[in-house]
């Protein structure tokens, strides 16, 4: 019995894991904080959804970042299928 994976098998398992990972990026005065979660983990999804509600409820704008570098899309509700969500705080002039 061998515990070694073929390179193709290893790559496929890595791709499957990458397909279920999501990240919420919260901008703040120190830079950003990243919160990763797995869409197959119900508890992690619930926590991510609660974070979305808390941040947008306190004035942050949420945007779904595109994977090709194109413009993002504003989000009004949590979407577990979005790979990267960027939260930007309300900016104040001075």
FIFI-402712 format. One line per 10 residues: number of its first residue (from 1); for each residue z, x, y of N, C-alpha, C. Coordinates in steps of 0.1 Angstrom, whole numbers. Example, Ala and Ser with C-alpha at 12.3 -4.5 7.8 and 13.67 -1.06 7.14 Angstrom:
FIFI-402712
1	78/132/-57/78/123/-45/78/132/-33 | 71/128/-22/71/137/-11/79/129/0
//
This chain:
FIFI-402712
1	0/8/-12/0/0/0/0/9/12 | -9/6/21/-10/15/33/-6/7/46 | 1/14/54/5/7/67/-4/11/78 | -14/19/75/-24/23/86/-34/12/88 | -38/9/100/-48/0/103/-61/7/106 | -72/1/103/-85/6/107/-86/5/122 | -94/14/128/-95/13/143/-100/-1/147 | -109/-8/140/-114/-21/143/-103/-31/142 | -95/-30/132/-84/-40/130/-73/-38/141 | -70/-26/145/-61/-23/156/-66/-29/169
11	-79/-27/172/-85/-31/184/-85/-47/185 | -87/-53/174/-87/-68/173/-73/-73/176 | -63/-67/170/-49/-72/172/-45/-69/187 | -50/-58/193/-47/-56/207/-54/-66/216 | -66/-69/213/-73/-79/221/-66/-93/220 | -61/-97/208/-54/-110/206/-42/-110/215 | -34/-99/215/-22/-98/223/-25/-99/238 | -36/-92/242/-40/-92/256/-44/-106/260 | -50/-114/251/-55/-128/254/-43/-137/257 | -32/-134/253/-20/-143/255/-11/-139/266
21	-13/-127/271/-4/-122/282/-9/-127/295 | 1/-131/303/-2/-135/317/8/-128/326 | 5/-127/339/14/-120/348/14/-128/362 | 26/-129/367/29/-135/380/33/-123/389 | 26/-121/400/28/-110/409/34/-116/422 | 46/-112/425/53/-117/437/53/-106/448 | 46/-109/459/46/-99/470/59/-101/478 | 65/-90/482/77/-90/490/77/-78/500 | 87/-77/508/88/-66/517/89/-52/511 | 92/-51/499/93/-38/492/80/-35/484
31	70/-44/484/58/-42/476/55/-55/468 | 57/-53/454/55/-65/446/64/-63/433 | 67/-75/428/74/-76/415/65/-83/405 | 64/-78/393/55/-84/383/63/-90/372 | 60/-102/368/67/-109/358/56/-113/347 | 57/-106/336/48/-109/325/53/-119/315 | 45/-128/310/49/-137/299/38/-139/290 | 41/-144/278/32/-147/267/30/-162/266 | 18/-167/266/16/-181/266/19/-188/253 | 21/-180/242/25/-185/229/40/-187/228
41	48/-182/238/62/-183/238/66/-194/248 | 70/-206/242/74/-218/250/85/-215/260 | 95/-207/257/106/-204/266/101/-196/278 | 92/-186/275/87/-178/285/78/-186/295 | 70/-195/289/61/-204/297/70/-213/306 | 81/-218/301/89/-227/309/96/-219/320 | 100/-206/318/105/-198/328/95/-195/339 | 83/-192/335/72/-189/344/69/-201/353 | 69/-213/347/66/-225/354/77/-228/364 | 90/-226/360/101/-227/369/100/-217/381
51	96/-205/378/94/-195/389/84/-200/398 | 73/-205/393/62/-210/401/67/-221/411 | 75/-230/405/80/-241/414/90/-236/424 | 98/-227/421/108/-221/430/101/-214/442 | 91/-205/438/85/-198/448/76/-206/457 | 68/-215/452/60/-224/460/69/-234/468 | 80/-238/463/89/-246/470/96/-239/482 | 97/-226/481/103/-219/492/93/-212/502 | 80/-217/501/70/-213/511/60/-203/506 | 61/-198/494/51/-189/489/38/-196/486
61	26/-190/488/13/-195/484/10/-189/471 | 4/-196/462/0/-191/449/-15/-191/448 | -20/-179/443/-35/-178/442/-38/-172/428 | -48/-178/421/-52/-173/408/-62/-162/412 | -59/-150/407/-68/-139/410/-80/-139/399 | -92/-136/404/-103/-136/395/-104/-122/388 | -109/-122/376/-109/-109/368/-121/-101/373 | -130/-106/380/-142/-98/384/-141/-93/399 | -129/-95/405/-127/-90/419/-132/-99/429 | -136/-111/425/-141/-121/435/-129/-128/442
71	-132/-137/451/-121/-144/458/-112/-152/448 | -99/-152/451/-90/-160/443/-91/-175/446 | -84/-183/439/-83/-197/441/-69/-202/443 | -66/-209/454/-53/-214/457/-49/-224/446 | -36/-222/442/-31/-231/431/-20/-240/437 | -21/-253/434/-10/-262/438/-1/-266/427 | -5/-262/415/4/-265/403/3/-253/393 | 13/-252/385/13/-241/375/2/-243/365 | -5/-232/362/-15/-233/352/-13/-221/342 | -9/-223/330/-6/-213/321/-18/-205/316
81	-30/-210/319/-42/-203/315/-47/-192/325 | -41/-192/337/-44/-182/347/-39/-169/343 | -47/-159/342/-43/-146/337/-34/-139/348 | -37/-139/361/-29/-133/371/-27/-143/382 | -15/-146/386/-12/-154/397/-5/-146/407 | -10/-146/420/-4/-138/431/4/-148/440 | 16/-144/443/24/-152/452/26/-144/465 | 22/-150/476/22/-144/489/32/-152/498 | 42/-145/504/52/-152/512/46/-157/525 | 52/-167/530/48/-172/543/49/-161/554
91	38/-159/561/38/-148/571/42/-153/584 | 51/-146/591/55/-150/605/51/-140/615 | 46/-146/626/42/-137/637/54/-133/645 | 52/-123/653/64/-118/660/60/-113/673
//
